[in-house]
């Protein structure tokens, strides 16, 4: 009896993974499913011959699974971490054309919450881990397969807890791959042909949620009243919301723009007036790329007052700040200028930005793996505007990349599928990704 290959079972695995409702609401009391899903993943690994470790990251039910595949003992590059997360953002079934936790396979897609973020990659990693173990494969270096909790709420009860409390799980790890990268972007060349670029994530903006507070004097709404906390907070929020931070060319972004300009003939240099708009010639991915040209600060919450005729003593706002590598101090100085002396600020959540260079053996292995399965493809670095578990692993000095390969149809609005309605992944993209990831891991 021949044993199944990764490509033979990856679709079933992804579909099964989606059927676990692992919705992460951001609240401990309502987040669910991670333990069941993690234990199921552990069983799939154990039946292929692994010894696994199930770890709860600081709270009951926050399940994580680890398995290690021994590589060539003569290798000096350290261990490679392949990390994925099992949780997903919630989904409202009434909005979807299929049930978001059905994992149904139809019209050439696997449908459901997590199909691209990131049970697709969980399935690929699981299928390949099983194949390697069954075959007795010895990869060039040790590989740690990690299936994690709580990524969608920032990883406080997942990657960050593990890094702080169980660093031994990452002993010897020097480099890591995870989301969000490796997917194709099809661009038009000046001669009318097209080319697929595969975007490898080499950088992430920082994530900083800021609370603004105005303290003033409470009083009667009918009186003359000079210092009003609501007015103070409203003015600060409006100034931040309308502010444009300076264009800053980080290494990852300038490399990306140079590569894309060379390929397409578009002028996407830093001097282009309204570069953000020019980027939309590349399609919807411009929503992500455009957000990596500058720091952003978007007001998201307001809180003040309890009665129409009472001026409250206190007013608050929350601002979602995303800061470029190297910009934190300058960003804070600009914010202080905008909020003025009567409003104070504090960080509710603060995760540093991250950036690495697009070079070295691991990057070569990504290039080669893509070229082996798409000879006209090309890998380019890019910066993610959001955050991933890479932020936690970077704290251990691990060099992190987003590389979850998918060859996508040119017209698919991939960015819209993340946390979107009718999230789905093309079956062909997943099979391609599994082959590329296999090639990559065997040459990493
Ligand atoms: Zn994700």
Boltz pocket constraint, residues with backbone or C-beta under 6 A from the ligand:
constraints:
  - pocket:
      binder: B
      contacts: [[A, 85], [A, 117], [A, 118], [A, 151], [A, 179]]
      max_distance: 6.0
